[in-house]
Amino acid sequence: MLIVTDNHSHTVACGHAYGTIRENAEEAAHKGLKLLAITEHGPAHDQRGTPLMFFDTYRDVPDTIYGVRILKGCEANVIGMDGELDIPEKTLKKMDIVIASFHSSCTANGSVEENTARMIAAMKNPLVDIIGHPDRGYAIDVERVVLAAKQYNVAIEANDSSQAVAGDDTAQMKALLHHCRQHQVMLSLGSDAHSPYKIADLAIVSRMVVEAGIPEELILNTSVARLLAFLRSNHKTHL
């Protein structure tokens, strides 16, 4: 399986990462990627974190750096039981790619029912493309989440950083992969790199995807055209 995109990465703008957009793009080119998504954290994640103004100045970033296509996006935080995100709609509409994630700094951890309902509520937002690291510390009804992803045209993320960190739920990720294969739901692989050196680090989740028997046509990272077509089908008509 040839991976040509990394759909989740961070820069110094978020306050707790170590590379610039240029440095991340250079590393992506060095590792043979054709596309890199810059998906900065929403402002609720960290008091030192990304100001909303950052997302409004993406227009100054080239679409291609070192021969790598750059998607200018965000990782919004799910902050309400109703799926509310910490980035306003007017800003989300400008993004090339939108990940919605739970983070312990700003997303309450509830029961399986509460976590599942909140995650599905976030998927109902038509501007959300991907649910980020759904294996990270929040118990959910996996099949309900996957079925909702299919209904609302949202991809499920397999996050390499989550699987590399001790304590994250490998069993929950394996269950998500099983149901994604069963219900034909798209998968997005992300390094969640917070340093240029971690760009394209997708070995763990790539192996898990292969072991789960996921067909290539369900993996957004194996084709730039497939990724862009998916994003266009999910309201990103400017791409």
C-alpha positions as CSV (number, residue, x, y, z in Angstrom):
1,M,0.0,0.0,0.0
2,L,1.5,3.3,-1.1
3,I,0.7,6.2,1.1
4,V,0.9,9.6,-0.8
5,T,-0.9,11.9,1.7
6,D,-0.7,12.7,5.4
7,N,-4.1,14.2,6.4
8,H,-3.3,15.4,9.9
9,S,-0.4,17.6,11.1
10,H,0.4,20.6,13.3
11,T,2.8,23.6,13.3
12,V,4.2,26.0,15.9
13,A,1.0,28.0,15.5
14,C,-0.8,25.6,17.9
15,G,1.6,26.5,20.8
16,H,2.8,22.9,21.4
17,A,4.4,21.8,18.2
18,Y,7.9,22.3,16.8
19,G,7.8,22.9,13.1
20,T,6.7,25.5,10.6
21,I,4.5,24.9,7.5
22,R,7.6,25.2,5.4
23,E,9.6,22.7,7.5
24,N,6.7,20.2,7.5
25,A,6.3,20.5,3.7
26,E,10.0,20.0,3.2
27,E,9.9,16.8,5.3
28,A,6.8,15.7,3.4
29,A,8.7,16.1,0.1
30,H,11.7,14.3,1.5
31,K,9.5,11.3,2.4
32,G,7.8,11.2,-0.9
33,L,4.4,12.6,-0.1
34,K,2.3,14.3,-2.7
35,L,0.0,16.1,-0.3
36,L,0.1,17.3,3.3
37,A,-2.8,18.7,5.3
38,I,-2.0,21.4,7.9
39,T,-4.8,20.9,10.5
40,E,-4.2,23.3,13.3
41,H,-5.9,22.8,16.7
42,G,-8.9,25.0,17.4
43,P,-8.4,27.7,20.1
44,A,-10.1,25.7,23.0
45,H,-7.4,23.1,23.0
46,D,-4.6,25.1,24.6
47,Q,-4.5,28.5,26.2
48,R,-1.3,29.1,24.1
49,G,-3.0,27.7,21.1
50,T,-4.1,28.7,17.7
51,P,-5.9,32.1,17.5
52,L,-8.8,32.2,15.0
53,M,-6.9,34.9,13.1
54,F,-4.4,32.2,12.0
55,F,-7.1,30.4,10.0
56,D,-8.1,33.7,8.3
57,T,-4.5,34.2,7.0
58,Y,-4.1,30.8,5.3
59,R,-4.6,32.7,2.0
60,D,-0.9,33.8,2.3
61,V,0.3,30.1,2.2
62,P,1.1,28.7,-1.2
63,D,-1.0,25.8,-2.5
64,T,2.3,23.9,-3.3
65,I,5.5,23.9,-1.3
66,Y,8.5,21.8,-2.3
67,G,6.3,20.1,-4.9
68,V,3.8,19.0,-2.2
69,R,0.2,20.0,-2.4
70,I,-0.8,21.8,0.9
71,L,-4.3,21.6,2.3
72,K,-5.1,24.4,4.7
73,G,-7.4,23.0,7.4
74,C,-8.1,22.7,11.1
75,E,-8.7,20.2,13.9
76,A,-11.7,21.7,15.6
77,N,-12.5,20.7,19.2
78,V,-15.9,19.2,20.0
79,I,-16.9,21.3,23.0
80,G,-20.6,20.7,23.5
81,M,-23.0,17.8,23.9
82,D,-24.7,19.0,20.8
83,G,-21.6,18.6,18.7
84,E,-20.6,22.3,18.9
85,L,-17.1,23.1,17.7
86,D,-14.7,25.8,18.8
87,I,-14.3,27.2,15.3
88,P,-17.2,29.2,13.9
89,E,-19.0,28.2,10.7
90,K,-17.7,31.2,8.7
91,T,-14.1,30.1,9.4
92,L,-14.9,26.4,8.8
93,K,-16.3,27.3,5.3
94,K,-12.8,28.6,4.3
95,M,-11.0,25.4,5.2
96,D,-9.8,22.8,2.7
97,I,-10.2,20.0,5.3
98,V,-11.9,19.9,8.7
99,I,-11.2,17.3,11.4
100,A,-13.4,17.3,14.5
101,S,-11.8,15.7,17.6
102,F,-12.3,15.1,21.3
103,H,-9.5,16.4,23.6
104,S,-9.4,16.0,27.3
105,S,-8.6,19.7,27.8
106,C,-12.0,20.8,26.4
107,T,-14.2,17.8,25.8
108,A,-15.9,16.2,28.9
109,N,-15.6,12.4,29.0
110,G,-19.0,10.9,29.7
111,S,-20.7,7.6,29.4
112,V,-20.6,5.5,26.3
113,E,-24.0,6.8,25.3
114,E,-23.0,10.5,25.9
115,N,-19.7,10.2,24.1
116,T,-21.4,8.4,21.1
117,A,-24.2,11.0,20.9
118,R,-21.7,13.9,21.0
119,M,-19.5,12.4,18.3
120,I,-22.5,11.7,16.1
121,A,-23.8,15.2,16.7
122,A,-20.4,16.6,15.5
123,M,-20.7,14.4,12.3
124,K,-24.0,16.1,11.5
125,N,-22.2,19.3,10.8
126,P,-21.9,19.3,7.0
127,L,-18.5,21.1,7.2
128,V,-16.8,18.2,9.1
129,D,-14.8,15.8,6.9
130,I,-13.1,13.5,9.4
131,I,-13.6,12.4,13.0
132,G,-10.1,12.6,14.6
133,H,-8.6,9.8,16.7
134,P,-11.9,8.3,17.9
135,D,-9.8,5.7,19.7
136,R,-8.3,8.2,22.1
137,G,-9.6,7.8,25.7
138,Y,-13.4,8.1,25.0
139,A,-15.5,4.9,25.1
140,I,-18.1,4.9,22.3
141,D,-20.5,2.6,20.6
142,V,-18.2,1.8,17.7
143,E,-20.8,0.5,15.2
144,R,-23.2,3.4,15.8
145,V,-20.3,5.8,15.2
146,V,-19.3,4.1,11.9
147,L,-22.9,3.9,10.7
148,A,-23.3,7.6,11.4
149,A,-20.0,8.3,9.5
150,K,-21.5,6.5,6.5
151,Q,-24.8,8.4,6.8
152,Y,-23.2,11.8,7.0
153,N,-20.3,11.2,4.6
154,V,-17.5,11.6,7.3
155,A,-14.3,9.6,7.3
156,I,-13.0,7.8,10.4
157,E,-9.4,8.6,11.3
158,A,-6.7,6.0,12.1
159,N,-4.3,8.2,14.0
160,D,-0.7,6.9,14.2
161,S,0.2,9.1,17.2
162,S,-2.7,7.6,19.2
163,Q,-1.5,4.0,18.6
164,A,2.1,4.9,19.4
165,V,1.2,6.4,22.8
166,A,0.8,3.8,25.6
167,G,-2.7,3.7,26.9
168,D,-4.6,4.5,23.8
169,D,-7.2,2.0,22.8
170,T,-5.9,-0.5,20.2
171,A,-9.0,-2.7,20.7
172,Q,-11.3,0.2,19.9
173,M,-9.3,1.1,16.8
174,K,-9.4,-2.5,15.6
175,A,-13.2,-2.5,16.1
176,L,-13.6,0.7,14.2
177,L,-11.6,-0.7,11.3
178,H,-13.7,-3.9,11.3
179,H,-16.9,-1.9,11.0
180,C,-15.5,0.5,8.5
181,R,-14.7,-2.5,6.3
182,Q,-18.1,-4.1,6.9
183,H,-20.0,-0.9,6.2
184,Q,-17.7,0.6,3.5
185,V,-16.8,3.7,5.4
186,M,-13.9,5.9,4.3
187,L,-10.7,5.9,6.4
188,S,-8.2,8.8,6.8
189,L,-4.7,8.1,8.1
190,G,-3.0,10.8,10.0
191,S,0.4,11.1,11.6
192,D,-0.9,13.9,13.9
193,A,2.7,15.1,13.7
194,H,3.7,17.9,16.1
195,S,7.3,17.9,14.7
196,P,8.5,17.8,11.1
197,Y,10.3,14.6,12.0
198,K,7.0,12.8,12.5
199,I,5.4,13.8,9.2
200,A,4.3,10.7,7.3
201,D,4.8,8.5,10.3
202,L,2.0,6.1,9.5
203,A,3.6,2.7,9.9
204,I,1.5,1.5,12.8
205,V,-1.9,2.4,11.4
206,S,-0.9,1.3,7.9
207,R,-0.1,-2.2,9.3
208,M,-3.4,-2.2,11.2
209,V,-5.4,-1.3,8.1
210,V,-3.7,-4.0,6.1
211,E,-4.3,-6.6,8.9
212,A,-8.0,-5.5,9.0
213,G,-8.3,-6.2,5.3
214,I,-9.4,-2.7,4.4
215,P,-9.6,-2.3,0.6
216,E,-7.5,0.5,-0.9
217,E,-10.5,2.3,-2.3
218,L,-11.6,3.0,1.3
219,I,-8.3,4.7,2.2
220,L,-8.1,8.4,1.4
221,N,-4.3,8.5,1.7
222,T,-3.5,6.2,-1.3
223,S,-4.6,8.7,-3.9
224,V,-4.6,12.5,-4.0
225,A,-7.5,12.4,-6.5
226,R,-9.6,10.2,-4.1
227,L,-8.9,12.5,-1.2
228,L,-9.9,15.6,-3.1
229,A,-13.0,13.9,-4.6
230,F,-14.1,13.0,-1.1
231,L,-13.6,16.5,0.2
232,R,-15.4,18.0,-2.8
233,S,-18.3,15.6,-2.1
234,N,-18.4,17.0,1.4
235,H,-18.9,20.6,0.4
236,K,-15.3,21.6,-0.3
237,T,-16.2,22.7,-3.8
238,H,-13.4,25.3,-4.0
239,L,-10.7,22.5,-4.2
